[in-house]
């Protein structure tokens, strides 16, 4: 019992991490943002462009959520309760991509200026 | 006897890890998020709902952009600025990104100093965060007025697909509103920190609950979320 009480009070004091950790993450976010800006600056095209944009985006998002928002040190039940529902967004993206494809196809076949 | 038996079960549950610990937490017949205060849990749940709002906007933008037969305006050219005779693509957006990331960095450090109960440094860092946030909103206002001046409207624009304007104003407008409210709340919490409300556990004027330094972390969660949303807007709207 006493053990449980002390561990609870230790958590009660909140997140304690060295300032250095935040500065390192901050520097990485700067580097990754600069990289994603350079993707546009050098006018990279096609698959390379989109994969690099997505890569830098996901790395930045992961750093912000894990370190700045302290998700890495949260209890697993909270982490899952927040992150699992977001997969519904991916399903929605897939549905709407199909839908948009279909719309484009109908527009091209019915409204195209032709003979 | 029975109490001891229960506490043994309890200890076993809290020790388990992975999916087992999740099952134990949700079936524990009491608050599911153990060691997480209700304030923090509620902020997380609010942020989840806000995630869905912004996702819907971005998905609507994706649908419009994928299904239009008219070419989409090139954001790299639309948002280019000429500084000292040199035309730089997306330069204002890049500066805005760095400003917002910096504000996230100062906020993270404010949270850290708050848990060390360093009243002055926390308040100063929060004020700096608010200042950077206000600078971001200012630059966004400049960007909006520049585009409106160039003839971008929600229903038309000079360069291509009409949905460009509506997507742009909707998405960046909603995000800018979030930043603005964030700045307001940052100033409110910073004032409380400065006044020592959280050291004296002074009760809030609205909730009448004792002030705690956790309020700074909860504020930080919101602020980092605003930065997080910008990461996705930057990638999908400006770079894609």
Interface residues (C-beta under 8 A of the other chain):
Chain A: X1 X3 X4 X8 X11 X13 X14 X15 X16 X17 X19 X22 X23 X25 X26 X29 X30 X33 X36 X37 X39 X40 X41 X43 X50 X53 X54 X56 X57 X60 X61 X64 X65 X67 X68 X69 X70 X74 X75 X76 X77 X78 X80 X81 X82 X85 X86 X89 X92 X93 X96 X97 X99 X100 X101 X103 X104 X107 X108 X111 X112
Chain B: X7 X10 X11 X14 X17 X18 X21 X22 X25 X26 X32 X33 X34 X35 X36 X41 X44 X45 X47 X48 X51 X52 X55 X56 X59 X62 X63 X64 X66 X67 X68 X69 X76 X88 X89 X90 X94 X97 X98 X101 X102 X104 X105 X107 X108 X109 X111 X112 X114 X115 X116 X213 X214 X217 X220 X221 X224 X225 X227 X228 X231 X232 X234 X235 X238 X239 X240
